[in-house]
Amino acid sequence: NINWSFRVGQHCHLIGPNGCGKTTLLSLIMGDNQKAYGQAVELFGVTRGSGENVWDIKRWFGHVGTEQHLDFIRGMKTLDVILSGFLDSVGLYQQSDGLQRQRAIQWLLTLQLDEFEQSDFDVLSSGLQKMVLIARAMVKSPKILILDEPTVGLDRKNRYLVLRAIDQIAASTQTQIIFVSHSPEDRPNCINQELRFEASKETFTARAY
């Protein structure tokens, strides 16, 4: 019984306790959940199940998950991690072109990561790793950037760096943010909509504010 619209210009804080359904909702949004078929789910003006494929949906999204940084091979350079975002691959298995490289370097500069361009990704701090993954998600200029609890496990300094980077993206690009967390205080300043999962008898109800 979710009734939620995410419109141009909005940046949403998706909030609720563990197990409430946040991940399930994200899978519906990103086209990964087959239960979207036959339901009133419309993505970018297209009703699910009307002939689109999952890659038609995924091309509009950037996504940074809670475990994603663990998937990258040891010793992979920061710049290569960002370049892999053009292919949605874990690792970089084909040569990038000059334009892609230029865009990746621009995101390094934008997020003040340029000094780490040739650093090994796995030796960076957790906060810097999250910022690199945000840059990786942004190289394709997605319409929506989904950040699934990006500040979990970060100290105050790294949390500040990540939230500042998110606000910078919201202010300087057309990308809209869906920021997922279980804490009302844990959110960037750009947020102007909240979808809150609240306990209701034996389940949860999602309400937009």
ABEGO torsion letter per residue (X at the ends): XBBBBBBBGBBBBBBEBBGAGAAAAAAAAAGABAAABGBBBBBGGBBBGAGBBAAAAAAABBBBBAAAAAABBBGBBAAAAAAAAAAGBBEBABBBBAAAAAAAAAAAAAAGAAAAAABBAAABBAAAAAAAAAAAAAAAGBABBBBBGAABGBBAAAAAAAAAAAAAAAAABABBBBBBBABAABBBAABABBBBBBBBEABBBBBBX
